[in-house]
Amino acid sequence: MTILGFLIPLALTMGLCGLAAFFWAMRVGQFDDLDGAANRILIEDEGPA
């Protein structure tokens, strides 16, 4: 039962860290170009000349 006193704050801390990482990624623009990576695989690269 005393392990819950350790695990609950640990889980809350990890959840808050994940949420902070998500908001940081939103702020720096990680999710701005969602279609670019999907279309990039369809573009054929020019071979060496």
Steps between C-alpha positions, in 0.01 A plus 500: 500500500790737564620443144197697379638802683798477266332388177216754488726808521742335258221439247372856538851640455561292188163604359577866558840459336335343195246780484775760529694329217188504282440871558869572436479314167189697409674829584813434292300388194552124491147446369485781242555296180304177531465442124862567406640176639215301350558645154879489518501122465321528164754741346769328299848628566723581206779247467866600481581666166 
